[in-house]
Amino acid sequence: MSQDPPLNPGDEAEPGVPGSGEDTCPDCNGSGKLGGADCKTCGGTGKVTQGIGGG
C-alpha cells in the first residue's frame, strides 16, 4: 500500500492524525533546500509533521 501523501523521513506521523501538526523542517529551516538540492528530511516541502502535546 502506498501512502497519499507519502511520508518524508522527518515526519513523525501522517498529516491529519490527532495529536500531530505541521512544523518547519529543522534541517533546512523551512527553505526545502540543503546544499542546492531538495532537503531529504522534508522532501523539499520545508515542512514536517510532528507530534504535539504532552503527557
Protein Blocks (a to p, Z undefined) as FASTA:
>chain_A
ZZdddddfklcbdehiahiacdddfklnonopaehiacfklnonopacddeddZZ
